Amino acid sequence: MTKPVTAYIIWYGNWPASHPALTIVPEFLSNIGNSAWWNISTTYYDNSAVGGAKVSPTVAFVQSTTVGYTKGTNPSNAGIQSVVTTAISSGALPGDVNGVYFVLSSADVNQNSGFCTNYCGWHTNTNMAGVGYIKYSWVGNPARCPANCAAQTTSPNGDTGTDGMISIMAHELTEAATDPLLNAWYDGNGYENADKCAWKFGTTSTASNGAQYNLVLSSPTGVNSQRQYMVQQNWVNAATGYCAMQ
């Protein structure tokens, strides 16, 4: 994705107005662009573009919508696709081929193709009539299975599900940017860039509540206008690639 990446959120399930995710997740998506972590994504480029255009350094959070349990508490992959396309066709969210649509589920929602056992999130795409290829991701709530989908139970922002979700979203966002139609960047074993560094966090620091963190981004509501996150490393696309935070 060589044009500025836009991000959208579809809150699926039960998300009360007081839930910290409703503040923390948009903040993360608003500030990850042009960060040292996201700039690793710009080491990937489009061979079909003149001069090999790089993945955009820019990420912007645009809009969110809440849908409740429109496909039940155990939605199928097809159900998740329908959630996304319905949000667009209904006008709740715009149709944006440069966007990544995140379906974020509350902790009481499972996903019947293997959440908590085979994966914590995934990304894919669909060719939507009148819009084009849209990219979307489903991210489960790690509070449902912290041993499998959260790096730690004491988290830097005080909510295991939200903080665990942030790292999974970062994983899926960079993969959507480097392999948007599932035919671009992956290695000889089929691993996408973030797959190669999954659950690797590098050097960490200790937050005031005892949690570990490795990424600090600006925040209009965080302490000292900053917020701490625990985010997996990303794969640097180089002759001898490696996992890094910057």
N, C-alpha and C positions, 0 to 999 in steps of 0.2 A: 504494500500500500504506500505509494510514493507521494500521494497528496495528504495534506493534514488529516490526521485520524480524528474522528469524532466518536464520542461514546454516549450510549443511552442505557438507562436502567429500567427494567421492568420488575417491579417488586411483586413477587409471586407468593401468595399465602397470607399469613397474618403478620403484618408489620405495623404495630402501633406507632403513633406519632412520636412517642418518647423514646423509641428504640435508637441506640447510638449509631447504628449502621446508616440511618437516614441522613446523618451529618457526616460521618467519617468516610463512607464510600465515595460520595460525590467530591469531597475534598481531595481524596486520593487521586481520582480520575482528573480533577482539575489541575493537579500539581505534578503529576508524574511526567508529563511532556517536558522535553528539554532538560530533564534531570540527568545526572551521570548514569543512573541505571538505565533509563530509557534510551540514552544515546548509544548503548550497545546495539540496540535494534537498527541503528543507522549504519552498521557495518554490513547490512544485507542490502542488496540492490537488484533492480530489475534488468536482466540481460536484454530484454526486448526493447528497453527504452534507450533513446539516444544518449550515449555516454554512460549508460548504466545508472539510471536515477536511483537514489538511495531511499530506503524507508524514511518517511517524514519524521523529523525530530519533534513535531508538534502533535500533542494530544489535547483535545478539548472536550470537557463534559458539557453536553448540550441540554438534556431533558430527561425526565423520568415519568413513569406512570405506575399506578398500582392496579392490579387485576384480581386480587383475591385467589380463590381456588377454582378457576375456570376449567381446569382439567383434573380436578381432584387432588388428593394428597400423594398420589403415586403416578405422576404423569409419564407418558411414553415419550420417546424421542420425537415422534410425529406430533404429539400433543404440544411439546415445547415449540416446535416449528410453527404450529398453529397459533400459539400465544403471541409469537413475534409478528407473524404476518397479520394477525387480527389487530394488534396494536397499531400497525402501520395503516392498514386499510380503513380502520375506523377513524383515523385522524388523531389518535391519542399521541402518536409519535410520527415524525416525518419519515418518508422513505429516503434513505441516504446511502448510496453505494460506497461512500467513504467512511461509513459508520460501523461500529461494532455494538450490537445490541446484547446487553447482559440480562439474562433472566436469573434473578437472584431469589432463592427460595428460603422461606422461614424454616426454623429448626424442626418443625413437625412434618416437613415434606420430604418424601423419599423420591427416587427416580428409578424406574423399573429396569433400566439396562445395566445397573451395577454400582450406583452411588454407595460410597463407604466401603465397598469390597473391591471393585475394579478401578475406580477413579473417584476424583473429587470434583471434577469439572471437565468440560469439553468445549470445543468450538467447531463450527461447520459453516455451511452457506446454503442458500437456496436462490434460485432464479425466480424472482417474483414478478409477475406480469405487470407491466406499466412502471416498474421501478428498476429492475435489473438484479444483479447478484448482490444480495445482502448477506452480511456476515453476522453471525450471532453466536452466543456462548451461553451455556447453562452452567451455573455454579451453585453447588449444594452448600448448605449451611454446616460448617464443621462442628457446630455445637451438637449436632446429632451424633457424631462419631469422632470426637476429638483425638482419640488414639490413632486414627487413620488419616485424618484430614486437617489437623492443626499441629503446628510446630511445637506448641506449648499450651498449657492450660492457664497459666498466669500470663496474660498478654499485655503489651505496652499500653493499650487504650482501655483495658479493663473489661473487655468482652471477647471471650474465646472465639465465638462464632464469627464476629465481625473481623477481628484481626486475622483469623485463619482464612477467611474469605478473601481478604485483600491480597494475600500472596497467590492464591489460586487465580484471582482475576488478573494479576500482573502476568502470570504464566500464560493465560489464554489470550490476553491482549497482545502480547508480543508475538505469539504464534499466529494470531489472526493477521497481524501486520506483515509477517514474513512468509506466510503460507495461506493466504486468504481463501483460495479456491481448492486447497488441499492438493495442489499440483506444482508447488513452487519449491520452498527450501525444506529439505529433510535429508538425513544422512542415509548411508547404505543399509542401516538397520531399520529405517522408517521413523527414526526419532526426529521430531521437530526441535528447534533451537532450545526452547525452555525445557523440553523433555530431558535434554542432555545434562541439565543441572538441577533436576527436580530434587527437592529436599536437601539441597546444599546451600548453606547460608553464609559461609565464610566467617570472617571476624565479626563478632558481635559486641555490643556494649550492654550494660545493665541499667534498666530504667529505675525510677525511684520506687516502683512497686515490686522490684525484683525480677521483672520480665526481661527477656533479651530482645534487643532490636539491632538492626543494621542499616536502616535507612531513615533519614530525617528530611521531611519536606515542609514547606511553609503551610501555615494554616491560619485562617482568620479567627478561629475559635480555640486553637491549641495554646498550651502554656508557652509564653514568650513567642507567640505567633509561629510555633513549630509543632509538628506532630511526629511521633516516632512509630516506625513500622518494622515488622519482621517479614522480609520478602526474600524469596529464593534468589539465587544468583541466575545470571543469564549467560548463554554461550556466545563468546566473541567470535565472529566469523573472520578467521584469519588462516593463513597457511597452516599454522599450528594453533588450532583453536583451544580455548580454555574457558572455564567458568569464572565469572567475576561479577562484582557489583558496579564497576565503572570501567 
